[in-house]
Amino acid sequence: ERVWVSVEPSTDSWTLGIMTYAMLTGSHPWSETGSDCQSYLRYQEWFREAKGPSDELDVRTEPQTGSSRKTSGVKEAGREEQHPVAPQFASFTPLACSFFQSLLDPRPQRRGQPEDALSFLGGDWMTEKERMRLEEERKKSSGKGAIKCVKEKEGRGER
């Protein structure tokens, strides 16, 4: 029996955001979108602090100072508001953080459209520190020959 499900563009947006995160990091930003998932709750907190209740910037929020947590700057009325970045997004640039906040808005009706992702292309997405860490990781794993090993197994009919 076939089950028909309506899929809205907001679902595509959410999926695009999660898949992009997974491709860049090799993991998911959170295990589930539930009230007991700490990483998702931190994301929601970051989202609420950076955006107001009606998807406008929250002009009541004062810039945070003296914090050791990474912040994302959002321009508002000529000054920059600082909001702590959710830990799982700390390795991304403000451009990438804006991309994720657009597509991963907890409110489906407020999510950016999948085609809006094109406007985020062309800039840096990972911080310099994260790029260096990833490059070192690639260098360490490049000598292991994982692909060669897989091809040898396939040649022997193994998986």
PyMOL commands that set and color helices and strands:
alter all, ss='L'
color gray80, all
select helices_A, chain A and resi 9-25+38-50+87-89+94-103+108-110+114-120+128-142+146-155
alter helices_A, ss='H'
color red, helices_A
select strands_A, chain A and resi 71-76+79-84
alter strands_A, ss='S'
color yellow, strands_A
deselect
rebuild
show_as cartoon
